[in-house]
């Protein structure tokens, strides 16, 4: 499973940018159609990142594979030359328009690579979790009024993990979804909070300290914003089916 998803998550980055083609595109679309929750959530989060391109302008060096594919896509585009001569008066405006267009393209690309780097940090962490044989991949079951909700919890006893959820409505104003780990003979420990979008999908990467006792249960509860000491609200997801 780890090797398989390392492969698909790498393709997901390229797919989100529209640079995947040929047999690789068909294979990736077939994989998405198989209802893989991990890849679907990963792709959604990557697309959300790309929608925020305008918020950052710091350039970075893209991964060689991604850069090569983007350049190949640009080279393969057909360019139709304009044969008709344009009046001299309009050529100045054409140059200005061209400069503006080039500037916009540069801003988009620079923003994309900066956001890509931020996403790559989490993406790489998820892949590393999947590659580690000691990482557990646990289903999460909906509870109470959220019986239709579901998710997966990747967890490593080092204290690192990642949660994917689906069909979980956005938390009401003033509330948050709190994530807890419960070790044997221990009180629940808060390890993070997650948000969901309009489609009920969400996720969060978790980095906490290792537990002295084995973690037996993973749960998500609906809490007042800022709650981190102990769960008090209703449980919405749990790793043990009732």
C-alpha positions, 0 to 999 in steps of 0.5 A: 500500500505504501509504495502504491500511494507514493506513486499515486500521490506523486501523480496527483501533484501533476494531475492537479496542475493539468500536466498529466497526460497519456496513459498516466492520465488514464491510469490516475483517473481510473484510480480516482474512480476506484473511490480511494479516499486518500488520493481524493482528499490529497487531490482536493487539498492540492487544488485548494492550495492552487486556488490561493496562488495570488497570496504569495509571490516568493519563488522556489525551485520546482521538483525536476519532474514537475518542471520538466512536464510543465515545460513540455506542455508549453512546448507542445502548444501550437502557436498561430502567427499573426501575418497581418501587419498592425498599425504602428500606433497599436504596436505600442499597446501590444507591447504593453499588453504583452508585458502585462500578460507576461507579468501575470503569468510570472506571478501565477507561476511564482505563486504556484511554486511557492504554494507547491513547496508548502503543500510538498512539506505535508505531502512528503510527510504523508508519503513517509508515513505510508512508507513506514511499515509501523504506520497504522491505517485505521478506518474512522466510523461516524457516530451519533448524528454523523453516522454517515461520516467516515475517514481514515487515520494514519498513525505512527507511534512516534507521535506523527499521523494524518487524518482524512475525513469525508461527509462531515459537515463544517463545524458551526460558528464558535465550534471546532472538530478536535482530534484525540488519541486515547492510550490504554488506561489514559485520558484522551489527549488532544492532538489537533483540530481539523476543518471541512469544506462545503463538500464535507471533506477535510484533513490535518497532519498531526505531529505530537510527542510519542505516547508512553502507552499504546494508542488504542482509540482515535476519535474526533469530537465537536467542541467549543473553539479552543478546547484542548484539555478534555473532550466535552462535546459529542463524538462524530468519528471514532476508530472503533465501530459501535 
